[in-house]
Amino acid sequence: MDIEKLIERLKAKDFERDYDCTPFECGVFGLLDDAATALSTFQAENKRLKSLLGESGQDLWSKENQRADRLEAENEKLRAELEQVKRERDVAIEQLHGHCPACAHYTPNHNEGPCQFCCFEIARGTNVEINDNWKWRGPKEE
């Protein structure tokens, strides 16, 4: 039976106007039988789907929760590792401070650009204001 038509027939308030018959002439009992059959069919299908979901759905839910927990733990581990690497990088930069080849302003020629006023420049002029112009050049670009 077409469910949409059954719903339409069940919702009809004025049988005589909509169907040109009284509810008994239109077979209201047949309509109720059809509705009861459709409801029991839906109920059985709903029960079957719930049982399928109960078995595989719970497994899927459990697996996804376990996966989320693993990813969260891995994320925390990676964040801790990242923080450790940042600390190590900062210490390395601090130890490189003043080493001219690690400076962003470094040139093989002395006294060029910011280097001419840098306190780490060995060939700076004697009458210049001395500043710490050292700047980490960062990692080499690949």
Sequence and secondary structure as in RCSB ss.txt:
>XXXX:A:sequence
MDIEKLIERLKAKDFERDYDCTPFECGVFGLLDDAATALSTFQAENKRLKSLLGESGQDLWSKENQRADRLEAEN
EKLRAELEQVKRERDVAIEQLHGHCPACAHYTPNHNEGPCQFCCFEIARGTNVEINDNWKWRGPKEE
>XXXX:A:secstr
  HHHHHHHHH S HHHHHSS TTTTTHHHHHHHHHHHHHHHHHHHHHHHHHIIIIIHHHHHHHHHHHHHHHHHH
HHHHHHHHHHHHHHHHHHHHHTT GGGBTT  SSSS GGGGGBTT TT  TTS  B    B  S   
